[in-house]
Every structure is written in C-alpha cells, then in structure tokens.
C-alpha cells in the first residue's frame, strides 16, 4: 500500500454528509446535524445529518414507490446485473479512498480494512450480481391435471441496520443479495461509521441504481433505526449489531406490521486448542490475530481461549508473546496490526470488563490498559486474562474489544460443555491433528461456523449466521437470497 497516497488522503478535509433519499442528497428534515468524531485522535472529522423519524419514513416511502412501479424489480435480470457489476467496479476503482475514509471514521487498521471493506464489499456485490440470473422457479410434481408453479419474488422494501466494525463488508452482505433480488432498501449506517458506507452508496447511484432503490438515512439508532423497525411499510428487517438492540427490533416488529426480522448479534466464540494441535506456534499466532485484529471488534472474534491443561502454560506463553509482538497504533500505517477502539464509550466498556475480572482475582497476563493516550485517540493494549471461570462475565458477555479470556480444560466433553455454555452460538475453532476429533467437535459445537486448524478467513461462498442468541438467518452465499425472496405458488387447473 502506498503510504504517501494514504497520507494525502488522510490530510483531506471531509465535507459534511447528508442522507440519500429518492436519489437525492438531503439534510435532516429539521436541519439537525451531529459531529463525527475520529477515534484516531478524538477530533471532529466532519458533520453528518442527524436523521429524524420523518426522514426514515420519507426513505421508506421512496423505497416503496420504487419497488411498486418496478423501476428496479421489473427490469430484466441482466439489466440489474449490469448495474451491480458497474457498482462493484466503481468500488474497486475507489477502494483506497473508501478504505481511508472508513478508517478515519471507525479506526480499523488499514491493512485489514482495505481488504475487508471495499475489496470484500465489491466482491460480495459482484457475487450476487453474477448469481441473480441463475435463480430459477420450480415446477411441482403434481398430478397431471394441474400445474403447480413456484415463483420466487423479491420481498419488497428491506430495512437494513448495520454496525460500525465493518460497515462496507457487512453493508454489502445485506445490500448485495437484497438489491440483486430486486428489493428496494432503506439503509441505516451506525453513528460511528457512516461516511464510507454513504460514499459507497453514492457510487451505487453513479453505477445506475434508479432513485429510491437504495436510500441511506444517517443518525441515531434510537430515532432512525427505531422508525425503520416500527414502519408499517418495511417488509423485511435485516440487522447486525448488539443483542439488546436485536431484541428491540423484534419487539418493534411485533408492535407494527410483523415484518420478518433477521438478526446477527455477535458471539462469545470459543477457540479450542488441544494438546495434539499440529503446530502450536501457528495456533498461537492465528489465535492472537483471531481476537486482536480490529482491536477485537469482530463479531466472530475468538474471545474465549480454551486450552487443554497439559499444554496450558506453554501455549499461553506463546500467545502472550504473539500479543506483545502486535504493532498497535496509527490505523493508517499499513504496518499496524490493530488500530483504534471505535469510541471512548467502547474503550471504557473494555477497561471495565478487565477491572471486574481483576477484582475477582483473575490474572491479567498482558495489556488491560489504555495506550497512546497522548494521540487523543482510543487505543487499548491486547489483553490476555487467565484463570477465568467459564461463568465469569468476561467469559459470558461479548466485550467487543481486544480482551481474551483463557480457560483450561481436561477432556473433550469438558471442552464442549464450556464451549456451548453461553447464550451465544456464532463461531468457534478447534485445533487438533486428530481427524475424528475434529469432525466430532464440528458436530457437537453449537455455532454457525466452526473453523478447524485456523481462525476466520471465510469467503463469500459460505453462509454466516448464528444459532441461539447469536441470531437467525444467514449472510453470504446463495442462502442469503432466502431472506430477500418470497415463494409464491401458482396452482393451475389444466
Ligand atoms: P453497539 O452497541 O455495538 O453500537 P448497536 O446494536 O447499538 O451496537 O448498534 C448497531 C446498529 O443498531 C447501529 O446502526 C445503531 O445505530 C442501531 N441501533 C441502536 N439502537 C437502535 C434501536 N433502538 N432501534 C434500531 N436501531 C438501533
């Protein structure tokens, strides 16, 4: 990556941003704005529209009109595909600009952000563009005097509420299949990561998305997000974020039009290292990256390390060394391994988790502190807490920071009991050279994805979704279409 180019982008002022409603850039209905604070230095980066409920309703109305008149859903699939492919190309052509803007807003290290944000988003949109004209209806095996046709139709207006850790990647996981299916969308980015996602959506307009098909309303979750979730005219709501907000969205659906609600709510993912792991050095390095990259602000982060007791001390020593080798700091330096914590609120929350564990007698082996405070930014040292009890809050609740809880185990059964002993079920990993054990563990761990001898790194071809209170429904892969396409039967008497 070209540091000089990154530095010149970093130095550019960021113009204030507004909603995109019905293809037009618009301020909030009451003119309200909010400061965008950069976690790199705690300074105001720019202002964005502080959306109102009225803005959300206008955006839903625009999406409804666009859907009902068929300006997008009614196009030949090849025409929709051409627009989405152009959009993917535009995102790639502007990848570094998008990545740097996003990093200044949310703090992810640029090395990861460049790949995981614009490049991954472009790949996702291209994947669904290419898939959209390969979806067929069905003919049912009925008796010969009738014809049972099964059509697949776009569900209509989709509300998408997304978080701040990977706004482009997760945004594209929703927008790609929703738009490819022919739906119209009202998108609500997170308060602390709206800029790059808005810019990506502007590129969508440039690529030829008709007005009203993709609307973006910025502002507070409790106002804009809530209005979307309570709308009588949103057919499907898709969300990635915290459990408490997910619960509110289900309640809002029940109170309003019973829209379908698909939630991805994070996890407390167990990373399980057996004594027979093929390469303990590799396991330590990958496990450290699996929790500390993006300062732990990753929904699938391996935040609980379960280590077989016979190798516990030796392995934890390697892991602490790997954590201490990580280069923390300036997210716009490509050599940085983990950048800023997204907000002061999140940093305080992370530190409180560690303080509570410490007060309960758990051992902080490394980290546990705010660092680089002189920058004005929000940074935290990679933190390893040992002697954790599986029932501790630090082993049960999602910290969403660079904090690893280490728990020893003796047997496979005990590892399974600990692994499955939380309310979550998003991701997991198993490190073992024993093929049978690997498959047994994959079957017995209750999670949407189980990695074996690696952590993370899946691509667009496989689904991601949680079980238990990690959510429902799936992003990525062809299965994501299931959220955005309805089945309709035609029963024809011959
Ligand atoms: P976090 O606490 O990590 O920021 P949230 O679940 O609060 O996670 O945020 C994820 C997304 O949900 C953000 O876009 C946020 O604005 C939105 N959000 C927050 N509260 C609500 C709410 N009451 N209704 C709808 N959306 C909300």
Boltz pocket constraint, residues with backbone or C-beta under 6 A from the ligand:
constraints:
  - pocket:
      binder: B
      contacts: [[A, 161], [A, 162], [A, 163], [A, 164], [A, 188], [A, 189], [A, 190], [A, 191], [A, 219], [A, 220], [A, 221], [A, 222], [A, 223], [A, 224], [A, 225], [A, 226], [A, 229], [A, 240], [A, 241], [A, 242], [A, 243], [A, 245], [A, 246], [A, 248], [A, 249]]
      max_distance: 6.0
